[in-house]
Amino acid sequence: MADRPIITLLTDFGWGDGHIGAMKGVILHINPDCRIVDLAHHIAPHDVMGAAFVLGQTYAFYPPGTIHVAVVDPGVGGARKPLVLETRDYLFVGPDNGCFTLVLKQEQEVQAYQLVEKRFRLPRVSQTFHGRDIFAPAAAHLSLEIAPEEMGPAVDCADLTRLAIPEPALDGATLLGEGIWVDYFGNLVTNISEEDLGAFAPDGLIEIEIKGERIKGLKSSYAEGKEGEIIALWGSAGLLEISLKERNLHRERGWGRGEKVWIRRSR
């Protein structure tokens, strides 16, 4: 691990309270030399699917050895297990509630351990703030090169919680997808990848339909199109995005997660 290990924090806490600061204080008390990076803190409250998406799209941009802490935990204090996951390049700390769905999908080799060893927790554990009392200290101890297996018994990865993330489907001459995320600008991110569309329409000649609106073909960037025009293009995650040029699609049209997207070959 690096001389100054990196710990990222992803939560739904926002900045209005001291929850993020408390987690950082716990980490720095245990390892003052680590670097803490705020990955995201404005995940919608209790939005485990959103946390899984953001984590899945960002974690691999960090250097090997980074420890990613994800605390979007509506079941805090309940039966879900606190976990540390070990992959080839990263460690992940958080609840077994689906936050790590895309990590488990994208990583080839994963070992999981339940965080039960009391010496890697705070002396007093609140039933409402495991981010501070369990996950932050665990991450800090991991940054000191404590082995994950020291933190508790191994867990079969086949038993870990995975969210049902919809996959695109071919229905006759139509490729059917749906919105899975709305970004800060109100753009609708779908589950249709460049590979999906390339296999369906190799020539790229398509028509997209959503909520009765039809979009002819794809733009190459947000610079194309007229203000207020609904456009489609490839986003930075390699997924098809629907956007309202220079406006907020989600706010103005109300389109969000679960919105159906039909793609047909154009003649």
N, C-alpha and C positions, 0 to 999 in steps of 0.2 A: 504494500500500500504506500501511497505517496507520503512524503515527509509531513505535508499538511493535507490530510485527507479531506475530501469533499462530502458534505451531507446536504442533500436537497430536501426541501419541505414542500409538500403538496397538501393543501387542506381546503376546507370550506369555511374557515373561520372568519375571513375578511379581516379588516384592520381596525374595526371599531372597538374591540376588546383587547385584553392583554394576553390572549391565548398563545399567539405566535411568539411573542416575547418571552413568555414563560418557558416554552419548549426550547427556545434558543438559549435561555439562561441555564437550563438543566444540562444541555449539551456542552456548553462552554465551561460549566463548573467541573464536568468530568474530563473533558479534553479541551483546554483553552487554545490549542494549536490548530484545531480543525477549522475549515472554511464552510460556512453555512450559506446555501444559495436558496433564495425563494423561487421555487419553480412555478407555483400558482397558489393563490389563496382566495380567489373569487369563483371557485367552483360553486354552483348553486347549492344551497343547503341540502344535505342528504343525497346529493346526486352522485351515487356510486358509479353509474354508467359514464357520467361526464368525467369523473376522476380517472376511470379506466382508460378512456379515450385520450385525455391529455397526457397521462403518464406513458401510454403506449406510443404516442407520437413524439415524445421528447427524451426519454431516458437514455437512448443510445447515442445521443449527441455529447454525452459527458465522458470524461476520461475513464478508462478502466480503473476499477477500485472504488468508484463513487458509490455512496450509500444513499438510496432513495427512500425517503419516509413518506408514506401516503396515509393521511388521516381524514378520510371522509367516512364517518363511522356512525350511522344512525342507530346501530345496534350496540353501542358502547355499554359495557356492563352486562351484556347478555351472554348467550351461549357461544357466539362466534369466537374462534381462536385468535389470539395474537400471534403473529408469525414473523419469522425472518426467512426470506427466500435467498438462495445462493445460486447464481448463474456463473457462466464462465468469466464474465467481466464485472458483474455488479452484485450488490446486495440490496434487498428490498425489505422494508420493515413496515408492518401495518396489519390491519384486521383481515381475517379470512371472510370477506363479504363480497368479493368480486372485483375489488380495486385492481387486482393483478391479472385480470382476465387476458388482456392483450400481451402482457409479459409472458404468461404461460403459453400463449399461442405462438409467440414469435421466437421464444428461446428454445433451443434444442435440448439442453440438459439443465434441469432445475432440481435442487434439493431444498426441502422445506423442513423447518423446525418450529415447534411451538415454544413461545416465550413464557417459560414457567419458573425459571431460576430466580429466586427472590433477590439474590445479590446483584442482579442486573436491572432491578427496578428501584424506584424511590422507596424509602422506608414505609411511607403511607400511600396507599393506592386508592385514589378516588374512583368511584363507580361511574363517574361522568366525564373524566378527563384522562383517558388512557394515553392520549397523545403526549401529555406532559409526564405521566407517572410510569408508563411502560415503554412506549415506542421511542421517545426521545432518549432516555437513558440507555436503552438497548442499542440504538444507533451510535451513541457516543462510545460505548464500550466496544462495539465492533470497529470503530475508527481507531481504537487502541490495539487492534489486531487480536481481540478475543475471537476465538473460532466460533462460528455459528452453532456448531453442535454442542458447545458448552452451555448454550442458553436453554436447552430443553430437548425433549425427545423428537426424533424424526417423525415427519408426517408424510403419508403417501400422497404424492401430488395428484393422483387420480381422485382423491377425496376432497380436494380443494374446491372452493366455490368458484364457479364460472358463470358469468352473465350470458344470457342468450342474445348475442349480437347478431342481428339479421344479416343474411347473405343475399346478394343479388340472385335472381332466379330468371330463367328463360321460360317464357310463356308463349309458345308458338313463335311468331315473328317479332315478339316484344321482349326487351330486357327490362325487368321490373326491379327497381331498387327503392331505397327510401332514405330520408334524412336521418342522420344519427348524431348530429352536433350542430349547434349554432354558435358561431364565433363572436368575438367582441364587436365586430362591425355589423352583425346581423346576417352574415352570409350563411346559407344552409349547406353544410357539408354532408354529402351522401355516402353510401357504402359502396359505390361503384368505382372501381379502380381503373387505371389506364389499361391494365391487362384484361380486365373484364370487357371493356369496351372494344379493345383491339381484337379480341377473339370474336366478338359479336358483329362488328362492322369494321373490318380491316381498312377500308377506304376512308373511314371517318365521316361518311355522309349519313348524318342522322338528324332526327327531329326528336326533341325532348318535350314531354308533356307533364305539367304539374298543376294541379288545381284548375284545370281548364285552360291554362296558358300554354302556348306552344312556342318553343325556342328552336330556331333553325341553326344547327351546327354549333360549333364551339368558338369562343374567342381565345386568343393566345395570351391575353393579359387584361388587367383591369383598365388599362388605358384605352381599350377599344370599346365601341358602342357609344350611345348617347346617354346623357344624364336621365335617370328614371327608367332606362330600358332594362328589362330582365335579361340577364346574360348567363351563360354557362361556360365554365372554364376549368382547367385543372388547377387545384390548389397545391400548396407546398407539401402536403402530405401524400400527393399522388392520387387524391380522390376527387371525384367530380363535385364541383361547387356551383350553387345557384346564387346569383347576386343581383341586387338592384343597383345599377351603376350610380356610384357616388351617393347612395342613400342606404338606409337600413331596412333590408328586406323583412326581417323578422318583426320589426316594430310596425312597418307600414302594411304588410300583408298578413302578418300573424303566422307565417309558415315556420314550422319547427320540427322537432324530432318526431319521427314516425310518418311524416308526409310522404306519400307515395310518388315515385318518379317513374314514368314510362318512357322508354327509349325505343324508337322504331327507325329502321333504315329508310332514308329518304331516297326518292327516285330522281 
